Amino acid sequence: MDELIEGFIKAIQLIISGDPTVIDVTLRSLYVSGAAVLLAALWGIPIAVPLGLKNFRGKLFIKGLFNALIGIPTVGLGLILYLLIRRTGVLGFLHLLYTPSAIILGEAVLVTPIIVSFVANALEAVGSEIQDLAKTLGASEDQALFTVFKETSDGVVLAIVTGFNRAVAELGIAQMIGGNIPGFTSVLTTTIANETVKGVDVELSIALTIILFLVVFGITLAVNLVQRRRK
């Protein structure tokens, strides 16, 4: 217990003193996960719109597929991506392996089902009634769609926040296709895992774990408070 308390105290000191490694890994994690969620939203929301507002053959199957993919093991996805982007893989010519871009792409693929499922469910909950009402009042197709998104803004924000939390806290993809190269591809989760296994710098692992918890819970709490004030 004394060792745990001592390690915790040293970890707090690392955070307060602005340790370069702590700052470097934290900023890289925020950048990589933020970029991944943005990328997932760019291609995920256009997929979610017809799933939420239209009726077509195969819709239930596609929605069920995206819902199932929410729980995909990150190690399994990391292996698939590794085989695709390694030097002899189909996408090897892109030279993505062991780069921040690889982690961004991998995490974007990981959180896409979350973005699609959450946004589609939010749009479906509102239904096509608001879209039809807006059109009867003279709104164009784009204006009607904007009205629907305005009504489902909380659901869209929830999808993005959930996607970010999933991305920043995952380990398998970042480890397998990022390689945890210090100063280049090391992120919060990979550094925590590797430093803990080595057992040399446990204080750094504790410090980064504290930051990881603060990021995940802090963003979620802040979004909830903003939504409550809006209501």
C-alpha positions as CSV (number, residue, x, y, z in Angstrom):
1,M,0.0,0.0,0.0
2,D,2.9,2.4,0.8
3,E,4.4,1.8,-2.6
4,L,1.1,2.5,-4.3
5,I,0.6,5.8,-2.4
6,E,4.2,6.8,-3.1
7,G,3.8,6.0,-6.8
8,F,0.6,8.0,-6.9
9,I,2.3,11.0,-5.3
10,K,5.2,10.9,-7.7
11,A,2.7,10.6,-10.6
12,I,0.9,13.8,-9.4
13,Q,4.3,15.5,-9.2
14,L,5.0,14.5,-12.8
15,I,1.7,16.0,-14.0
16,I,2.1,19.2,-12.0
17,S,5.7,19.7,-13.1
18,G,4.7,19.4,-16.8
19,D,6.9,16.4,-17.5
20,P,7.9,16.5,-21.2
21,T,7.0,12.8,-21.8
22,V,3.6,13.2,-20.1
23,I,2.8,16.3,-22.2
24,D,4.1,14.8,-25.5
25,V,2.1,11.5,-25.1
26,T,-1.1,13.3,-23.9
27,L,-1.1,15.8,-26.8
28,R,-0.4,13.1,-29.3
29,S,-3.3,11.0,-28.0
30,L,-5.7,13.9,-28.1
31,Y,-4.6,14.7,-31.7
32,V,-4.8,11.1,-33.0
33,S,-8.1,10.3,-31.4
34,G,-9.6,13.7,-32.3
35,A,-8.6,13.3,-35.9
36,A,-9.9,9.7,-36.0
37,V,-13.3,10.7,-34.7
38,L,-13.5,13.6,-37.2
39,L,-12.6,11.2,-40.1
40,A,-15.2,8.7,-38.9
41,A,-17.8,11.4,-38.7
42,L,-17.0,12.6,-42.2
43,W,-17.9,9.2,-43.7
44,G,-20.1,7.9,-40.9
45,I,-22.8,10.6,-40.8
46,P,-23.6,10.4,-44.5
47,I,-24.1,6.6,-44.0
48,A,-26.3,7.2,-40.9
49,V,-28.7,9.7,-42.7
50,P,-30.4,7.2,-45.0
51,L,-30.3,4.6,-42.3
52,G,-32.2,6.9,-40.0
53,L,-34.6,8.7,-42.4
54,K,-35.2,6.3,-45.3
55,N,-36.8,2.9,-45.7
56,F,-35.2,0.4,-48.1
57,R,-34.5,-3.3,-48.5
58,G,-31.7,-4.5,-46.3
59,K,-31.9,-1.6,-43.9
60,L,-32.4,-3.8,-40.8
61,F,-29.5,-6.0,-41.8
62,I,-27.1,-3.0,-42.4
63,K,-28.2,-1.4,-39.0
64,G,-27.7,-4.7,-37.3
65,L,-24.3,-5.1,-38.8
66,F,-23.1,-1.7,-37.6
67,N,-24.6,-2.4,-34.2
68,A,-22.7,-5.7,-34.0
69,L,-19.4,-4.0,-35.1
70,I,-19.5,-1.6,-32.1
71,G,-18.1,-4.4,-30.0
72,I,-15.4,-5.6,-32.4
73,P,-12.2,-6.6,-30.5
74,T,-9.5,-4.0,-31.1
75,V,-6.8,-6.6,-31.2
76,G,-8.6,-8.4,-34.0
77,L,-9.1,-5.2,-36.0
78,G,-5.5,-4.3,-35.3
79,L,-4.4,-7.5,-36.8
80,I,-6.5,-7.1,-39.9
81,L,-5.2,-3.6,-40.5
82,Y,-1.6,-4.7,-39.9
83,L,-2.0,-7.3,-42.6
84,L,-3.4,-4.7,-45.0
85,I,-0.9,-2.0,-44.4
86,R,2.4,-3.9,-43.8
87,R,5.0,-3.7,-46.5
88,T,3.7,-6.8,-48.3
89,G,0.1,-6.0,-47.7
90,V,-2.5,-4.7,-50.2
91,L,-2.1,-1.1,-48.9
92,G,1.7,-1.4,-48.2
93,F,2.5,1.1,-50.9
94,L,1.0,3.8,-48.7
95,H,3.8,3.3,-46.1
96,L,1.4,3.8,-43.2
97,L,2.6,1.2,-40.8
98,Y,4.1,2.5,-37.5
99,T,3.0,6.1,-38.2
100,P,0.4,8.3,-36.5
101,S,-1.6,8.2,-39.7
102,A,-2.0,4.5,-39.3
103,I,-3.4,4.9,-35.8
104,I,-5.8,7.6,-37.0
105,L,-7.1,5.4,-39.8
106,G,-7.4,2.4,-37.5
107,E,-9.3,4.3,-34.8
108,A,-11.5,5.9,-37.4
109,V,-12.5,2.4,-38.6
110,L,-13.0,1.3,-35.0
111,V,-15.4,4.2,-34.1
112,T,-17.3,4.3,-37.4
113,P,-20.0,1.8,-36.2
114,I,-20.5,3.9,-33.1
115,I,-21.0,7.1,-35.1
116,V,-23.3,5.4,-37.7
117,S,-25.4,3.5,-35.1
118,F,-25.9,6.4,-32.6
119,V,-26.6,9.0,-35.3
120,A,-29.0,6.7,-37.2
121,N,-30.9,5.9,-34.0
122,A,-31.1,9.6,-33.1
123,L,-32.5,10.4,-36.6
124,E,-34.9,7.5,-36.5
125,A,-36.2,8.6,-33.1
126,V,-37.1,12.0,-34.5
127,G,-38.6,10.3,-37.6
128,S,-39.4,11.7,-41.0
129,E,-42.3,13.8,-39.6
130,I,-40.1,16.8,-38.8
131,Q,-38.5,16.6,-42.2
132,D,-42.0,16.4,-43.9
133,L,-43.3,19.2,-41.8
134,A,-40.4,21.4,-42.7
135,K,-41.0,20.7,-46.4
136,T,-44.6,21.6,-46.1
137,L,-43.6,24.9,-44.6
138,G,-41.6,25.7,-47.7
139,A,-38.2,24.4,-46.6
140,S,-35.8,22.9,-49.3
141,E,-34.4,19.4,-49.0
142,D,-31.2,20.8,-47.4
143,Q,-33.1,23.1,-45.0
144,A,-35.3,20.2,-44.0
145,L,-32.3,18.0,-43.3
146,F,-30.7,20.8,-41.3
147,T,-33.9,21.0,-39.2
148,V,-33.8,17.3,-38.5
149,F,-30.1,17.5,-37.4
150,K,-30.9,20.4,-35.2
151,E,-33.5,18.3,-33.4
152,T,-31.1,15.4,-33.0
153,S,-28.0,17.5,-32.1
154,D,-27.7,15.8,-28.7
155,G,-27.6,12.4,-30.3
156,V,-24.9,13.5,-32.7
157,V,-22.8,15.0,-29.9
158,L,-23.3,11.8,-27.9
159,A,-22.1,9.7,-30.9
160,I,-19.0,11.9,-31.3
161,V,-18.1,11.9,-27.5
162,T,-18.6,8.1,-27.3
163,G,-16.5,7.6,-30.3
164,F,-13.7,9.8,-28.9
165,N,-13.7,8.0,-25.6
166,R,-13.6,4.6,-27.4
167,A,-10.7,5.8,-29.5
168,V,-8.5,7.4,-26.9
169,A,-8.9,4.4,-24.5
170,E,-8.2,1.6,-27.0
171,L,-4.9,-0.3,-27.0
172,G,-4.8,-3.0,-29.6
173,I,-4.9,-0.9,-32.7
174,A,-2.4,1.7,-31.4
175,Q,0.0,-1.0,-30.3
176,M,-0.2,-3.2,-33.4
177,I,0.0,-0.7,-36.2
178,G,1.5,2.3,-34.3
179,G,4.4,0.4,-32.6
180,N,4.6,2.7,-29.6
181,I,7.6,4.5,-31.0
182,P,8.7,7.1,-28.3
183,G,8.2,10.7,-29.5
184,F,6.4,9.5,-32.7
185,T,3.6,7.0,-32.2
186,S,3.4,6.5,-28.5
187,V,0.0,7.4,-27.0
188,L,-1.5,7.2,-23.6
189,T,-2.6,3.5,-23.7
190,T,0.5,2.1,-25.3
191,T,2.8,3.9,-23.0
192,I,0.9,2.9,-19.9
193,A,1.0,-0.8,-21.0
194,N,4.6,-0.8,-22.0
195,E,5.9,1.1,-19.0
196,T,3.9,-1.1,-16.6
197,V,5.3,-4.3,-18.2
198,K,8.8,-3.0,-17.9
199,G,8.2,-2.1,-14.3
200,V,10.9,0.6,-14.4
201,D,8.8,3.8,-14.6
202,V,5.5,2.9,-12.9
203,E,5.0,6.5,-11.8
204,L,4.7,7.5,-15.4
205,S,2.1,4.8,-16.0
206,I,0.1,6.1,-13.1
207,A,0.4,9.7,-14.2
208,L,-0.8,8.8,-17.7
209,T,-3.6,6.7,-16.3
210,I,-4.8,9.6,-14.3
211,I,-4.8,11.8,-17.3
212,L,-6.6,9.2,-19.4
213,F,-9.4,9.1,-16.8
214,L,-9.5,12.9,-16.6
215,V,-9.8,13.1,-20.4
216,V,-12.6,10.5,-20.7
217,F,-14.7,11.5,-17.7
218,G,-13.9,15.3,-18.1
219,I,-15.2,15.5,-21.7
220,T,-18.3,13.4,-20.9
221,L,-19.1,15.5,-17.9
222,A,-18.5,18.8,-19.7
223,V,-20.8,17.7,-22.6
224,N,-23.5,16.6,-20.1
225,L,-23.4,19.9,-18.3
226,V,-23.6,21.9,-21.5
227,Q,-26.6,19.9,-22.7
228,R,-28.4,20.3,-19.4
229,R,-27.9,24.1,-19.5
230,R,-29.2,24.3,-23.0
231,K,-32.4,22.4,-21.9
